[in-house]
Amino acid sequence: MGEPAHPLPADLRVFDRGWLSSTNVLCLGEAPALIDTGHAKHAARTVALVREALGGQPLARIAHTHLHSDHCGGTQALQAAWPETATWVPEPSLPHVRDWDEAALTFGASGQRCERFAAGHALRPGETVRLGARDWQVHAAPGHDALAVLLFEPARRILVAGDALWEHGVGVIFPHIDGSGGFDAFERTLQAVEALRPDWVIPGHGPAIVRAGGALEAALAQARERIRHFQAHPAQHALYAAKVLIKYQMMDFGQLPRAEFDAWLAGAPLLRLLHRQHRPDLAPERWVRDVVLAPMFDKGVLRQDATHVRDGR
């Protein structure tokens, strides 16, 4: 990977967490801020990382690129550690967080869990927000999540992308599943990334992507190729999404008794939608067993015995 024209500035610390937690970006300065807070499973570690990096300074602000549980699951713990912290979320999500409407936040439909947290400030596309020592532009980023935003620091051309762009692959396109959007929105977000011409892209998962040496162009091209494939074969996106949802659940819990695992499969609303989008000709139970789960067990993504289903890691 080539080197950018400049390194990331010293006032930015990037914690590449790996799954389940998203990348955290700590913005140092008079009022330190954290962008995205990881998963609830790793919340104690998130607090420890931030506390160590701050060296006794309080965390002043939290901002979220979007509200999937791997990006906001540590927020409650951070607020408990620093009660004066102010919290920003994408504008349409603010009333849902205030009311803690899990249906509107989609936690229940997707089988995610997230500890309740408070938020008092909205991230509005077209505005800026002060995080640490820098002013960050807010840009809409529909695609993976219809309400997601990008945060762009123009002086050093640094983009915090959330799940709008990864170095390899793309996330599930949730708006396509529930009918609130489609693949075209993802392409518009990729165009927005190109128009900003960032030197650094900090994705929601994985290492930073740099423009120099062609890494950013390669990531954009790979994302577009994947989206074109899903546009041509939308049923394949449904199958991909079903496997991701199940894997995510098992990475969270590690293992479940077989009866609890089966009950979760039967009760997950999003899986019912994906069944209809992929193979409505099959009975739901057969689809889950033979089409979705069988290859996951065969490849070791999941393991099972007489009593439990386990994450294959």
C-alpha positions, 0 to 999 in steps of 0.5 A: 500500500502506498503512503499518502501525501501526509500521515494522519495527524497526531491528534487523531487516534484510530482503534481498529477493533475487528469484529464485532466492534467498529473502528473508533476514531478518537479526536484529541483537543480541548474537547476530545471526541470519539467517532463510533463506539463499537459493540456492547460486547466490547464496551469495557475495552472501549472505555479502557482504550479511550481512558488510556489515550486521554490520560485523565482528560474527560471525553467531551463528545461522541458522534456516530456515523450510523446506529447499527449496534457495532457502531453505537453499542459502547455509547452507554458505557462511555456516557456512564464513565463520562456523564457530561459527554454530549452525543451526536447521532444522524438527525433522523435518528435523534427522536428514535434514540430519545424515545428508545424506539427499538423498532425504528432503530431496527435493533429488534428486526435485525436481532442486534442488541444495544444498551440504551443511551442518550443523545441530544444533538443531530448530525445534519448533512451540510453542517459541520461539527467540532470534534476534538481540534477539528471541524468536520463536515457532515455528508449524507451516506445512504446505502448500507444504512439509509440514515448514515453520514460521512464525516470529512475533515477538509484541511487534512482531507480525512474521511471517516466513512463508517460502513459506506466504504471498506477496503475489501467488500461491502456491507449488507444494503439494509434499505434494499431489504426493507424497501426504504432504498436500493443499490443506487443510493450506495452508488451515490455515496461512492460518488460523494466519496470520490468528489471529496477526494480524501487522502485518507479514508477511515472505514468502519472496519479494517485499516485506513485506506489511502489515496496514494498508490491507488488503494482508494481507487481499488476499494471504490472499484471493488465496491462498485463491482460488488454492487453491480453484482447484487443489482444483477442478482438481488437474490444473491444479496438476500442470501449474503445478508441472511448469512451475515445476520446469523454470523453476527448473532453468533459472534455476539453470543458465542454459543446458543442452546439449539432450541434458543438458536432455532427460536431466534431463527424462527422469530427474526423478522428480517430473516423472513423478508430475506427468505421471500427475496431469495427462495420463496418457493422453499418452505422457510424452515427448509430454506434456513436449514438447507440453503443458509445454514448448511454451507455455514456449517460445512465451511466451519463458519458455525459449529454444532453438536447435539446441544449447541450451535457455536461461532466457528472462530 
